[in-house]
């Protein structure tokens, strides 16, 4: 059985800027503690971490990091922001793992 790897959590805009300045694909998931859809999609996100070992995954709490959420235009949770080589490619709102996979595939 595969072990689940912890997805790093961003706590500041500086950490966010460092995370997205990566050559390759980076996924940021905007969540909130009270977000039931975030909890529902969490096992699918863990699967993607395993399926796409070259993709960097990060999470941040939209209430704790309002500056990140504001910069990315996040108004609903979960929101997945997909970056490639430091440039935002796409934003996917809601618990839609198929859409996130499609976006990752499109960037690889």
N, CA, C and O atoms as CSV, one atom per row, in Angstrom:
chain,resi,resn,atom,element,x,y,z
A,1,UNK,N,N,0.852,-1.196,0.000
A,1,UNK,CA,C,0.000,0.000,0.000
A,1,UNK,C,C,0.889,1.248,0.000
A,1,UNK,O,O,1.854,1.337,0.760
A,2,UNK,N,N,0.553,2.189,-0.850
A,2,UNK,CA,C,1.358,3.410,-0.969
A,2,UNK,C,C,1.131,4.306,0.241
A,2,UNK,O,O,0.016,4.413,0.750
A,3,UNK,N,N,2.186,4.936,0.687
A,3,UNK,CA,C,2.039,5.874,1.798
A,3,UNK,C,C,1.606,7.216,1.240
A,3,UNK,O,O,2.024,7.610,0.151
A,4,UNK,N,N,0.768,7.914,1.985
A,4,UNK,CA,C,0.338,9.231,1.520
A,4,UNK,C,C,1.399,10.239,1.903
A,4,UNK,O,O,1.834,10.301,3.053
A,5,UNK,N,N,1.804,11.018,0.937
A,5,UNK,CA,C,2.807,12.036,1.231
A,5,UNK,C,C,2.080,13.316,1.612
A,5,UNK,O,O,1.042,13.661,1.048
A,6,UNK,N,N,2.646,13.993,2.568
A,6,UNK,CA,C,2.039,15.237,3.028
A,6,UNK,C,C,2.190,16.314,1.958
A,6,UNK,O,O,3.266,16.494,1.387
A,7,UNK,N,N,1.112,17.016,1.702
A,7,UNK,CA,C,1.164,18.145,0.772
A,7,UNK,C,C,1.609,19.360,1.589
A,7,UNK,O,O,0.982,19.686,2.597
A,8,UNK,N,N,2.682,20.032,1.169
A,8,UNK,CA,C,3.148,21.199,1.932
A,8,UNK,C,C,2.074,22.284,2.002
A,8,UNK,O,O,1.329,22.504,1.047
A,9,UNK,N,N,2.012,22.949,3.137
A,9,UNK,CA,C,1.034,24.027,3.328
A,9,UNK,C,C,1.774,25.358,3.306
A,9,UNK,O,O,2.776,25.547,3.995
A,10,UNK,N,N,1.254,26.273,2.497
A,10,UNK,CA,C,1.845,27.619,2.402
A,10,UNK,C,C,1.216,28.505,3.466
A,10,UNK,O,O,0.004,28.480,3.675
A,11,UNK,N,N,2.061,29.295,4.140
A,11,UNK,CA,C,1.575,30.153,5.216
A,11,UNK,C,C,1.767,31.638,4.934
A,11,UNK,O,O,1.351,32.477,5.733
A,12,UNK,N,N,2.396,31.974,3.801
A,12,UNK,CA,C,2.650,33.388,3.517
A,12,UNK,C,C,2.762,33.609,2.011
A,12,UNK,O,O,2.932,32.673,1.230
A,13,UNK,N,N,2.661,34.871,1.637
A,13,UNK,CA,C,2.801,35.209,0.226
A,13,UNK,C,C,4.225,34.919,-0.253
A,13,UNK,O,O,4.423,34.544,-1.409
A,14,UNK,N,N,5.204,35.088,0.615
A,14,UNK,CA,C,6.596,34.800,0.244
A,14,UNK,C,C,6.749,33.312,-0.090
A,14,UNK,O,O,7.407,32.957,-1.068
A,15,UNK,N,N,6.135,32.442,0.729
A,15,UNK,CA,C,6.190,30.999,0.450
A,15,UNK,C,C,5.483,30.682,-0.864
A,15,UNK,O,O,5.940,29.839,-1.637
A,16,UNK,N,N,4.371,31.359,-1.110
A,16,UNK,CA,C,3.622,31.170,-2.353
A,16,UNK,C,C,4.479,31.542,-3.563
A,16,UNK,O,O,4.551,30.793,-4.537
A,17,UNK,N,N,5.128,32.709,-3.490
A,17,UNK,CA,C,5.949,33.165,-4.620
A,17,UNK,C,C,7.103,32.206,-4.884
A,17,UNK,O,O,7.453,31.945,-6.034
A,18,UNK,N,N,7.691,31.685,-3.810
A,18,UNK,CA,C,8.776,30.727,-3.952
A,18,UNK,C,C,8.254,29.417,-4.571
A,18,UNK,O,O,8.920,28.810,-5.409
A,19,UNK,N,N,7.069,28.999,-4.150
A,19,UNK,CA,C,6.485,27.726,-4.623
A,19,UNK,C,C,6.198,27.762,-6.121
A,19,UNK,O,O,6.467,26.788,-6.823
A,20,UNK,N,N,5.655,28.875,-6.618
A,20,UNK,CA,C,5.262,28.906,-8.028
A,20,UNK,C,C,6.417,29.205,-8.972
A,20,UNK,O,O,6.300,28.985,-10.177
A,21,UNK,N,N,7.530,29.704,-8.444
A,21,UNK,CA,C,8.689,29.969,-9.301
A,21,UNK,C,C,9.489,28.683,-9.505
A,21,UNK,O,O,10.672,28.609,-9.172
A,22,UNK,N,N,8.841,27.710,-10.041
A,22,UNK,CA,C,9.407,26.387,-10.211
A,22,UNK,C,C,9.292,26.021,-11.675
A,22,UNK,O,O,8.244,26.232,-12.286
A,23,UNK,N,N,10.348,25.477,-12.244
A,23,UNK,CA,C,10.269,25.022,-13.636
A,23,UNK,C,C,9.493,23.728,-13.647
A,23,UNK,O,O,9.899,22.739,-13.037
A,24,UNK,N,N,8.385,23.743,-14.338
A,24,UNK,CA,C,7.507,22.578,-14.366
A,24,UNK,C,C,6.128,22.970,-13.900
A,24,UNK,O,O,5.767,24.147,-13.910
A,25,UNK,N,N,5.360,21.983,-13.494
A,25,UNK,CA,C,3.956,22.205,-13.142
A,25,UNK,C,C,3.804,22.252,-11.620
A,25,UNK,O,O,4.319,21.399,-10.897
A,26,UNK,N,N,3.087,23.268,-11.161
A,26,UNK,CA,C,2.789,23.451,-9.741
A,26,UNK,C,C,1.281,23.612,-9.586
A,26,UNK,O,O,0.650,24.348,-10.344
A,27,UNK,N,N,0.709,22.926,-8.609
A,27,UNK,CA,C,-0.721,23.033,-8.321
A,27,UNK,C,C,-0.871,23.609,-6.920
A,27,UNK,O,O,-0.303,23.083,-5.963
A,28,UNK,N,N,-1.636,24.691,-6.802
A,28,UNK,CA,C,-1.963,25.253,-5.493
A,28,UNK,C,C,-3.438,25.002,-5.241
A,28,UNK,O,O,-4.282,25.310,-6.082
A,29,UNK,N,N,-3.743,24.445,-4.087
A,29,UNK,CA,C,-5.145,24.210,-3.733
A,29,UNK,C,C,-5.521,25.157,-2.613
A,29,UNK,O,O,-4.959,25.102,-1.519
A,30,UNK,N,N,-6.480,26.026,-2.897
A,30,UNK,CA,C,-7.021,26.929,-1.882
A,30,UNK,C,C,-8.135,26.215,-1.138
A,30,UNK,O,O,-9.107,25.768,-1.746
A,31,UNK,N,N,-7.995,26.106,0.178
A,31,UNK,CA,C,-8.964,25.376,0.993
A,31,UNK,C,C,-9.363,26.216,2.203
A,31,UNK,O,O,-8.851,27.315,2.417
A,32,UNK,N,N,-10.277,25.676,2.976
A,32,UNK,CA,C,-10.647,26.257,4.271
A,32,UNK,C,C,-10.992,25.098,5.196
A,32,UNK,O,O,-11.462,24.052,4.749
A,33,UNK,N,N,-10.755,25.295,6.488
A,33,UNK,CA,C,-10.997,24.220,7.457
A,33,UNK,C,C,-12.436,23.709,7.407
A,33,UNK,O,O,-12.674,22.512,7.564
A,34,UNK,N,N,-13.386,24.603,7.190
A,34,UNK,CA,C,-14.805,24.259,7.221
A,34,UNK,C,C,-15.336,23.744,5.878
A,34,UNK,O,O,-16.514,23.400,5.779
A,35,UNK,N,N,-14.500,23.686,4.860
A,35,UNK,CA,C,-14.936,23.352,3.496
A,35,UNK,C,C,-15.148,21.840,3.338
A,35,UNK,O,O,-14.183,21.077,3.299
A,36,UNK,N,N,-16.403,21.417,3.249
A,36,UNK,CA,C,-16.700,19.984,3.127
A,36,UNK,C,C,-16.253,19.433,1.774
A,36,UNK,O,O,-15.800,18.291,1.696
A,37,UNK,N,N,-16.373,20.226,0.709
A,37,UNK,CA,C,-15.932,19.757,-0.620
A,37,UNK,C,C,-14.423,19.531,-0.649
A,37,UNK,O,O,-13.936,18.637,-1.342
A,38,UNK,N,N,-13.683,20.345,0.109
A,38,UNK,CA,C,-12.226,20.181,0.184
A,38,UNK,C,C,-11.884,18.830,0.802
A,38,UNK,O,O,-10.960,18.147,0.360
A,39,UNK,N,N,-12.642,18.454,1.832
A,39,UNK,CA,C,-12.402,17.172,2.498
A,39,UNK,C,C,-12.784,16.005,1.592
A,39,UNK,O,O,-12.124,14.966,1.598
A,40,UNK,N,N,-13.856,16.180,0.810
A,40,UNK,CA,C,-14.304,15.132,-0.106
A,40,UNK,C,C,-13.255,14.881,-1.195
A,40,UNK,O,O,-12.999,13.731,-1.552
A,41,UNK,N,N,-12.645,15.951,-1.726
A,41,UNK,CA,C,-11.696,15.813,-2.837
A,41,UNK,C,C,-10.281,15.447,-2.361
A,41,UNK,O,O,-9.439,15.058,-3.170
A,42,UNK,N,N,-10.021,15.570,-1.064
A,42,UNK,CA,C,-8.666,15.319,-0.537
A,42,UNK,C,C,-8.079,13.962,-0.940
A,42,UNK,O,O,-6.911,13.917,-1.325
A,43,UNK,N,N,-8.835,12.846,-0.871
A,43,UNK,CA,C,-8.244,11.567,-1.296
A,43,UNK,C,C,-7.852,11.558,-2.779
A,43,UNK,O,O,-6.852,10.941,-3.146
A,44,UNK,N,N,-8.623,12.232,-3.627
A,44,UNK,CA,C,-8.293,12.322,-5.057
A,44,UNK,C,C,-7.022,13.138,-5.263
A,44,UNK,O,O,-6.192,12.805,-6.109
A,45,UNK,N,N,-6.876,14.200,-4.493
A,45,UNK,CA,C,-5.668,15.036,-4.597
A,45,UNK,C,C,-4.456,14.197,-4.171
A,45,UNK,O,O,-3.402,14.267,-4.803
A,46,UNK,N,N,-4.605,13.405,-3.103
A,46,UNK,CA,C,-3.506,12.535,-2.670
A,46,UNK,C,C,-3.125,11.556,-3.781
A,46,UNK,O,O,-1.943,11.285,-3.995
A,47,UNK,N,N,-4.129,11.026,-4.486
A,47,UNK,CA,C,-3.849,10.106,-5.604
A,47,UNK,C,C,-3.040,10.822,-6.679
A,47,UNK,O,O,-2.104,10.249,-7.238
A,48,UNK,N,N,-3.398,12.076,-6.974
A,48,UNK,CA,C,-2.686,12.840,-8.004
A,48,UNK,C,C,-1.232,13.072,-7.613
A,48,UNK,O,O,-0.348,13.053,-8.469
A,49,UNK,N,N,-0.977,13.293,-6.311
A,49,UNK,CA,C,0.394,13.492,-5.833
A,49,UNK,C,C,1.234,12.265,-6.200
A,49,UNK,O,O,2.388,12.388,-6.610
A,50,UNK,N,N,0.638,11.087,-6.047
A,50,UNK,CA,C,1.326,9.836,-6.374
A,50,UNK,C,C,1.431,9.627,-7.885
A,50,UNK,O,O,2.466,9.201,-8.398
A,51,UNK,N,N,0.335,9.937,-8.586
A,51,UNK,CA,C,0.285,9.731,-10.047
A,51,UNK,C,C,1.229,10.650,-10.805
A,51,UNK,O,O,1.782,10.266,-11.836
A,52,UNK,N,N,1.415,11.856,-10.298
A,52,UNK,CA,C,2.229,12.861,-10.990
A,52,UNK,C,C,3.411,13.255,-10.102
A,52,UNK,O,O,3.396,14.331,-9.503
A,53,UNK,N,N,4.434,12.399,-10.009
A,53,UNK,CA,C,5.557,12.691,-9.095
A,53,UNK,C,C,6.350,13.931,-9.483
A,53,UNK,O,O,7.045,14.491,-8.636
A,54,UNK,N,N,6.274,14.377,-10.730
A,54,UNK,CA,C,7.031,15.563,-11.151
A,54,UNK,C,C,6.249,16.859,-10.974
A,54,UNK,O,O,6.769,17.941,-11.247
A,55,UNK,N,N,5.006,16.757,-10.519
A,55,UNK,CA,C,4.181,17.944,-10.285
A,55,UNK,C,C,4.273,18.290,-8.803
A,55,UNK,O,O,4.167,17.414,-7.944
A,56,UNK,N,N,4.471,19.569,-8.513
A,56,UNK,CA,C,4.537,20.032,-7.117
A,56,UNK,C,C,3.129,20.442,-6.673
A,56,UNK,O,O,2.466,21.239,-7.338
A,57,UNK,N,N,2.690,19.896,-5.557
A,57,UNK,CA,C,1.386,20.239,-4.991
A,57,UNK,C,C,1.582,21.021,-3.701
A,57,UNK,O,O,2.451,20.695,-2.892
A,58,UNK,N,N,0.760,22.063,-3.512
A,58,UNK,CA,C,0.766,22.857,-2.283
A,58,UNK,C,C,-0.669,23.186,-1.919
A,58,UNK,O,O,-1.553,23.217,-2.776
A,59,UNK,N,N,-0.888,23.430,-0.641
A,59,UNK,CA,C,-2.198,23.865,-0.167
A,59,UNK,C,C,-2.013,25.153,0.625
A,59,UNK,O,O,-0.937,25.432,1.155
A,60,UNK,N,N,-3.090,25.929,0.692
A,60,UNK,CA,C,-3.092,27.090,1.582
A,60,UNK,C,C,-4.523,27.326,2.036
A,60,UNK,O,O,-5.475,27.017,1.320
A,61,UNK,N,N,-4.661,27.878,3.234
A,61,UNK,CA,C,-5.971,28.200,3.781
A,61,UNK,C,C,-6.324,29.610,3.320
A,61,UNK,O,O,-5.593,30.562,3.592
A,62,UNK,N,N,-7.448,29.737,2.621
A,62,UNK,CA,C,-7.799,31.039,2.033
A,62,UNK,C,C,-8.082,32.104,3.095
A,62,UNK,O,O,-7.943,33.299,2.832
A,63,UNK,N,N,-8.476,31.673,4.283
A,63,UNK,CA,C,-8.730,32.648,5.353
A,63,UNK,C,C,-7.431,33.062,6.040
A,63,UNK,O,O,-7.287,34.206,6.472
A,64,UNK,N,N,-6.487,32.125,6.140
A,64,UNK,CA,C,-5.202,32.420,6.753
A,64,UNK,C,C,-4.320,33.234,5.798
A,64,UNK,O,O,-3.541,34.078,6.241
A,65,UNK,N,N,-4.441,32.983,4.500
A,65,UNK,CA,C,-3.604,33.634,3.479
A,65,UNK,C,C,-4.480,34.395,2.493
A,65,UNK,O,O,-4.526,34.078,1.305
A,66,UNK,N,N,-5.163,35.392,3.003
A,66,UNK,CA,C,-6.072,36.166,2.153
A,66,UNK,C,C,-5.353,36.818,0.986
A,66,UNK,O,O,-5.932,36.979,-0.088
A,67,UNK,N,N,-4.075,37.200,1.188
A,67,UNK,CA,C,-3.320,37.848,0.110
A,67,UNK,C,C,-3.105,36.896,-1.070
A,67,UNK,O,O,-3.168,37.320,-2.224
A,68,UNK,N,N,-2.853,35.621,-0.790
A,68,UNK,CA,C,-2.686,34.641,-1.874
A,68,UNK,C,C,-4.025,34.457,-2.586
A,68,UNK,O,O,-4.092,34.498,-3.815
A,69,UNK,N,N,-5.091,34.254,-1.808
A,69,UNK,CA,C,-6.422,34.052,-2.382
A,69,UNK,C,C,-6.830,35.241,-3.249
A,69,UNK,O,O,-7.403,35.073,-4.325
A,70,UNK,N,N,-6.524,36.447,-2.763
A,70,UNK,CA,C,-6.869,37.659,-3.508
A,70,UNK,C,C,-6.083,37.722,-4.815
A,70,UNK,O,O,-6.646,38.019,-5.868
A,71,UNK,N,N,-4.798,37.446,-4.748
A,71,UNK,CA,C,-3.966,37.497,-5.952
A,71,UNK,C,C,-4.457,36.497,-7.004
A,71,UNK,O,O,-4.410,36.779,-8.202
A,72,UNK,N,N,-4.926,35.333,-6.552
A,72,UNK,CA,C,-5.367,34.293,-7.479
A,72,UNK,C,C,-6.862,34.397,-7.804
A,72,UNK,O,O,-7.384,33.601,-8.586
A,73,UNK,N,N,-7.541,35.364,-7.214
A,73,UNK,CA,C,-8.960,35.562,-7.494
A,73,UNK,C,C,-9.841,34.436,-6.976
A,73,UNK,O,O,-10.846,34.091,-7.597
A,74,UNK,N,N,-9.464,33.866,-5.840
A,74,UNK,CA,C,-10.206,32.731,-5.283
A,74,UNK,C,C,-11.408,33.237,-4.495
A,74,UNK,O,O,-11.267,34.047,-3.579
A,75,UNK,N,N,-12.589,32.752,-4.860
A,75,UNK,CA,C,-13.801,33.127,-4.130
A,75,UNK,C,C,-14.578,31.904,-3.640
A,75,UNK,O,O,-15.480,32.030,-2.812
A,76,UNK,N,N,-14.228,30.727,-4.149
A,76,UNK,CA,C,-14.880,29.492,-3.721
A,76,UNK,C,C,-13.818,28.448,-3.412
A,76,UNK,O,O,-12.694,28.517,-3.909
A,77,UNK,N,N,-14.198,27.474,-2.576
A,77,UNK,CA,C,-13.270,26.404,-2.256
A,77,UNK,C,C,-13.856,25.069,-2.680
A,77,UNK,O,O,-15.076,24.905,-2.696
A,78,UNK,N,N,-13.008,24.117,-3.023
A,78,UNK,CA,C,-11.590,24.331,-3.261
A,78,UNK,C,C,-11.364,24.999,-4.615
A,78,UNK,O,O,-12.176,24.848,-5.528
A,79,UNK,N,N,-10.278,25.725,-4.742
A,79,UNK,CA,C,-9.852,26.246,-6.035
A,79,UNK,C,C,-8.440,25.750,-6.288
A,79,UNK,O,O,-7.550,25.895,-5.451
A,80,UNK,N,N,-8.258,25.166,-7.456
A,80,UNK,CA,C,-6.944,24.666,-7.862
A,80,UNK,C,C,-6.369,25.640,-8.873
A,80,UNK,O,O,-6.966,25.880,-9.922
A,81,UNK,N,N,-5.209,26.201,-8.558
A,81,UNK,CA,C,-4.521,27.109,-9.472
A,81,UNK,C,C,-3.353,26.333,-10.066
A,81,UNK,O,O,-2.487,25.840,-9.344
A,82,UNK,N,N,-3.345,26.234,-11.387
A,82,UNK,CA,C,-2.328,25.442,-12.079
A,82,UNK,C,C,-1.302,26.381,-12.703
A,82,UNK,O,O,-1.650,27.260,-13.491
A,83,UNK,N,N,-0.036,26.189,-12.344
A,83,UNK,CA,C,1.064,26.995,-12.863
A,83,UNK,C,C,1.995,26.121,-13.682
A,83,UNK,O,O,2.177,24.940,-13.386
A,84,UNK,N,N,2.580,26.707,-14.707
A,84,UNK,CA,C,3.651,26.035,-15.439
A,84,UNK,C,C,4.786,27.030,-15.599
A,84,UNK,O,O,4.592,28.133,-16.112
A,85,UNK,N,N,5.970,26.633,-15.158
A,85,UNK,CA,C,7.166,27.481,-15.230
A,85,UNK,C,C,6.919,28.873,-14.657
A,85,UNK,O,O,7.411,29.867,-15.190
A,86,UNK,N,N,6.147,28.937,-13.559
A,86,UNK,CA,C,5.902,30.203,-12.871
A,86,UNK,C,C,4.736,31.026,-13.397
A,86,UNK,O,O,4.400,32.055,-12.811
A,87,UNK,N,N,4.110,30.596,-14.492
A,87,UNK,CA,C,2.974,31.339,-15.059
A,87,UNK,C,C,1.685,30.583,-14.810
A,87,UNK,O,O,1.611,29.372,-15.018
A,88,UNK,N,N,0.662,31.311,-14.359
A,88,UNK,CA,C,-0.618,30.640,-14.118
A,88,UNK,C,C,-1.224,30.223,-15.452
A,88,UNK,O,O,-1.254,31.001,-16.405
A,89,UNK,N,N,-1.699,28.999,-15.505
A,89,UNK,CA,C,-2.285,28.447,-16.727
A,89,UNK,C,C,-3.799,28.389,-16.636
A,89,UNK,O,O,-4.511,28.697,-17.592
A,90,UNK,N,N,-4.273,27.987,-15.469
A,90,UNK,CA,C,-5.694,27.709,-15.338
A,90,UNK,C,C,-6.096,27.729,-13.880
A,90,UNK,O,O,-5.275,27.481,-12.997
A,91,UNK,N,N,-7.362,28.025,-13.628
A,91,UNK,CA,C,-7.924,27.922,-12.283
A,91,UNK,C,C,-9.170,27.063,-12.361
A,91,UNK,O,O,-10.029,27.284,-13.214
A,92,UNK,N,N,-9.272,26.090,-11.482
A,92,UNK,CA,C,-10.425,25.188,-11.477
A,92,UNK,C,C,-11.079,25.294,-10.111
A,92,UNK,O,O,-10.445,25.053,-9.084
A,93,UNK,N,N,-12.359,25.660,-10.114
A,93,UNK,CA,C,-13.094,25.831,-8.871
A,93,UNK,C,C,-13.982,24.629,-8.632
A,93,UNK,O,O,-14.638,24.125,-9.543
A,94,UNK,N,N,-13.989,24.182,-7.398
A,94,UNK,CA,C,-14.854,23.070,-7.010
A,94,UNK,C,C,-14.102,21.759,-6.944
A,94,UNK,O,O,-12.958,21.646,-7.384
A,95,UNK,N,N,-14.782,20.768,-6.380
A,95,UNK,CA,C,-14.201,19.433,-6.223
A,95,UNK,C,C,-14.339,18.692,-7.552
A,95,UNK,O,O,-15.224,17.854,-7.717
A,96,UNK,N,N,-13.452,19.012,-8.496
A,96,UNK,CA,C,-13.523,18.437,-9.848
A,96,UNK,C,C,-12.185,17.817,-10.225
A,96,UNK,O,O,-11.452,18.371,-11.044
A,97,UNK,N,N,-11.860,16.666,-9.628
A,97,UNK,CA,C,-10.547,16.061,-9.880
A,97,UNK,C,C,-10.292,15.731,-11.346
A,97,UNK,O,O,-9.147,15.800,-11.793
A,98,UNK,N,N,-11.332,15.372,-12.112
A,98,UNK,CA,C,-11.137,15.068,-13.544
A,98,UNK,C,C,-10.616,16.303,-14.273
A,98,UNK,O,O,-9.729,16.207,-15.121
A,99,UNK,N,N,-11.173,17.454,-13.936
A,99,UNK,CA,C,-10.741,18.709,-14.570
A,99,UNK,C,C,-9.290,19.037,-14.194
A,99,UNK,O,O,-8.512,19.499,-15.029
A,100,UNK,N,N,-8.945,18.795,-12.943
A,100,UNK,CA,C,-7.570,19.071,-12.491
A,100,UNK,C,C,-6.601,18.156,-13.223
A,100,UNK,O,O,-5.550,18.604,-13.680
A,101,UNK,N,N,-6.949,16.869,-13.339
A,101,UNK,CA,C,-6.085,15.930,-14.070
A,101,UNK,C,C,-5.905,16.375,-15.513
A,101,UNK,O,O,-4.798,16.335,-16.050
A,102,UNK,N,N,-7.000,16.801,-16.139
A,102,UNK,CA,C,-6.959,17.251,-17.536
A,102,UNK,C,C,-6.011,18.450,-17.673
A,102,UNK,O,O,-5.223,18.528,-18.615
A,103,UNK,N,N,-6.104,19.381,-16.714
A,103,UNK,CA,C,-5.239,20.560,-16.749
A,103,UNK,C,C,-3.766,20.170,-16.563
A,103,UNK,O,O,-2.886,20.729,-17.218
A,104,UNK,N,N,-3.503,19.209,-15.664
A,104,UNK,CA,C,-2.129,18.747,-15.454
A,104,UNK,C,C,-1.608,18.116,-16.735
A,104,UNK,O,O,-0.502,18.421,-17.182
A,105,UNK,N,N,-2.407,17.237,-17.322
A,105,UNK,CA,C,-1.998,16.563,-18.555
A,105,UNK,C,C,-1.691,17.577,-19.654
A,105,UNK,O,O,-0.752,17.398,-20.429
A,106,UNK,N,N,-2.488,18.641,-19.713
A,106,UNK,CA,C,-2.293,19.672,-20.724
A,106,UNK,C,C,-1.004,20.456,-20.543
A,106,UNK,O,O,-0.489,21.040,-21.496
A,107,UNK,N,N,-0.480,20.472,-19.315
A,107,UNK,CA,C,0.740,21.226,-19.014
A,107,UNK,C,C,2.000,20.369,-19.111
A,107,UNK,O,O,3.103,20.908,-19.199
A,108,UNK,N,N,1.855,19.064,-19.095
A,108,UNK,CA,C,3.029,18.195,-19.065
A,108,UNK,C,C,3.655,18.037,-20.443
A,108,UNK,O,O,4.655,17.335,-20.590
